[in-house]
Amino acid sequence: MSRRLKQQKRGFTALEIVIVLIILSVFSTFAILSYSTYRKQAYIKEGARTIQYALTTARTLAINQNAYYQVQVDISNGQFWIDKLDSKGNIARPKVTGINWLPDDVAFVEVRKNTFSYDTGTVPILFRPNGSSEYASIYLIGANVDAADGGNYFTIRVYSSTGIIQTFKNQRR
């Protein structure tokens, strides 16, 4: 009889299988939501990194070639590029590095240059041969994120006296 009882206890009941499936579905739901949030943040971070790289490249070119360069930020189309300027401030060589685009689902919110604020159009940010630049702040946000939510911003700041570029996460200053 004991042998017969042991044979009957093998396997899982339907209730046990249902409970395990419910637990797995709860964990997978949390994993999917976490990954979605991570992916949105990664796109915004990649956009900030790309813009910071373009600004740093323009500053480096200006110093190394003893010439004026500017980064053109096209707010409306999510594009930016570097232009070389002549001594009079006219574009001598347009789109030195080609056009760069922000990643999908990332948008410019605003560009502040010196004392002016822009939310549409193209804004040039000048870099001089001595390493200095115009003061600028570039604000990025995920395209599908509420603009009132301050936790999803990246700010790229260009300091005028040194031309140094810094990126700040979740700060709009």
Residue, then its C-alpha position, 0 to 999 in steps of 0.5 A: m500500500s505504501r508503494r501505491l501512495k508514493q506513485q500517486k504523489r508524483g507530479f503537480t496538481a493543476l492548482e500548483i501549476v496555476i499558482v506558479l504561472i501567476i507568480l511568473s506573470v507578476f514577475s515578468t510584468f515588473a521586468i517589462l515595466s522596468y525595462s521600458t523605463y530603462r530604455k527610455q532613460a537610455y535613449i535620453k542619455e544617448g542623445a545627451r552624450t551625442i550632443q556633448y560629443a559634438l560640442t566637445t568636437a567643435r571646441t577641439l577643432a576651434i582650438n587645434q585649427n585656430a579657427y571659429y566653429q559653431v554647433q548648429v542645433d535645429i530644435s524643431n527637427g532634432q538635428f545638430w551639426i558643426d560648421k566652420l566659420d571664416s574670420k568674418g563669422n560667415i560659414a566657410r565650410p558647412k556641416v563639417t561632421g555631417i548632420n546628427w540626429l537625436p535618438d528616437d523618442v528624444a526631443f529638444v525642449e529648449v536651448r538657452k544661449n546667453t540671455f535668450s531662450y529658444d524652443t523652435g528654429t536653429v540656434p548656433i553655439l559659437f566656439r572660439p580659437n582660445g577655447s571659449s564659447e558662447y554660454a548655452s544650455i540645451y535641454l532634452i527630454g523623452a518625446n513621450v514624456d510629460a514635459a512637466d516631469g522634471g525627472n526625465y530631463f538632461t541638461i547640457r551646459v556650455y560655459s562661456s569662459t572655458g568652453i567646457i561642456q557638462t551634462f546634468k541628469n534630472q536637473r533643469r538649471 
